């Protein structure tokens, strides 16, 4: 069984579904104050954590050049008076492309039996990959539900994505 090839395929499929959701999002929903967390904010959050958990450890992680720490959390502190400044759709798509570009190399380099590399996640790298893909799909599903509730916007199901590199 080619586990790393399967992991890369499922990351690719999940990231493609997120890309479709972002591309399909109308501007009015991208910045809609009608939700606790705006569309762009959820998209950034999930790409950031997908990118982070593809790395060997927190210490090895190099954040995206446009990263803003205040955009990470989906929780709003009670004393925060201003929402974070939104990323544009183009910026989020650029970050998603970077994550996708780096994904195969990071997966190829993984020791799937090693510890997660993140002290708050007490399992091995193999489970971290499943955890990470589940997180990515959970938020992608949330965004797709918003799109569907707004009308006839649907995101195509992507079951697998061909991979370029080794397995």
N, C-alpha and C positions, 0 to 999 in steps of 0.2 A: 504494500500500500504506500502510496506517495503522499504522505501527510502534509508536507509543506506545500506541495502543488495544490492540494485541496484547500488549505488555509488561504493561500494567495488567491485562488479562484473565488472563494467566498468573500474575502475582503474586496476584491475587484467588483463582484456583483453588488455587494452592499453599497460601496462607494458610488457605483453607477446609478443605483436607485436614488441615492441622496442627490447626486448631480441632477438627475431628471426633476426631482422635487424642487430644487433650487431654481432651475431654469423655468419651470412651470409657474412659479410663484408670482402673482401679480404684485406690482409695487404697493398697492393698497394693503395687501396682506403682509408684505415684507416688514413694514413698519407699523402694523396695526396695534394700537394701544388696547384693543379689546381682549388681549390675552396677557396673563401675568408675565410670560416670557414671549417676546416677539420672535417671529420666524427666523430672522437673521441670527438672533442670540442663540437659539437652539442649534442652528446649523453650525455656528462657530464653536459652541461648546462640544458638540459631538466630534467635529473634525479635530479639535485640539486634543481631546482625550484619545481618539483613535491614533493620532500621530504620536502622542506621548507613550502609549502602551506598546507601540511597535518597537520602541527602543529597549536596549538592554537594561537600563535603569534610569532613574530620575537624573542622576549625575551625568549620564551620557546624552541626555536630551538637549537638543538645540532648538529653542522655540523659533517659530516662524518670525521673519523680520518685522512683521507688522503686529505681532502679538501685543495685546494690552491685557494685563492681569485682571482688571476690573470686569472684563467680559467673560471670565471663566465660569463663575458660579451662576447657577440658575436660581439661587435663593437670593431674595432681596433683603438685605439688612434693614431693620426697622428705622435706623437713623439715616439711611441713604436717601437723600432728597432728589438726586438726579439719576436718571437711568444712564447706562453707559452709552457713549456715542456709537451709533450703529455702523457696522461695516456695510459696504455696498455689496450688491450681488456679485459684481466683478471681482472684488477682493476675496469674498468667500469662495468663489469658483477657483480663483488662483491658489488659495490655500488648499482646497480639495485636490487640485492637480498636483501640487507639491507632495501631499500625503500619498497620493496614488503612485507618483513617480518613485518615491522612496520605499514604498511598501515591499516590493518584491525583494530588494536587497536586504532589508531588515529581517524579513521572514527567513530568507536563505541563511542568514547569520545566526539564527536562534538555536540555542541548545534547549530543546523542548522539555527536557527533564530538569533543567536548572530552576532555582527559585524564581518567582515572578520578577524580582528586581525592584519591587515597590513595597516598602515595609507595611503599608496598609492593605496589601492584597496577599493574604497568607496561602498562596498556592503556587503551583509550578507554571512555567512558561506556556505549556500546552493549554492548561486551563485558562490562563490569561488571554490567549488568542480567542477562545470561545467566549469568554466574558466580554472581550473587546468587541467582537462581532455582534454579540447580543445587544450591547449598549448602542452600537451604531444602528442596528436595525430597529431597536425600540424607539429611538428618536426619529429615525427616518419614517417609521410608521406613524408617529405622532404628527409629523409635518404633512405626510400624505393624507391623513385624516382631515387636517385643516383644509387642505386643497379640495378634497372631495366634498366637504361640508359647504364650500363656497360655490359649488356648481358642478360642472361636468369635467373638472380637471382630474385626470387619472395619471398615475405613474405606472409604467409597464413593469411587470415582474421580471427580474433578471435572476435566473436560476444558477448560473455559473458564468464565469468570465475566463476566457483563455489567458494563460500566463506565458510570459516570454522566457523567463529564466529557468534555472535548474529546479528540480523538485526536492 
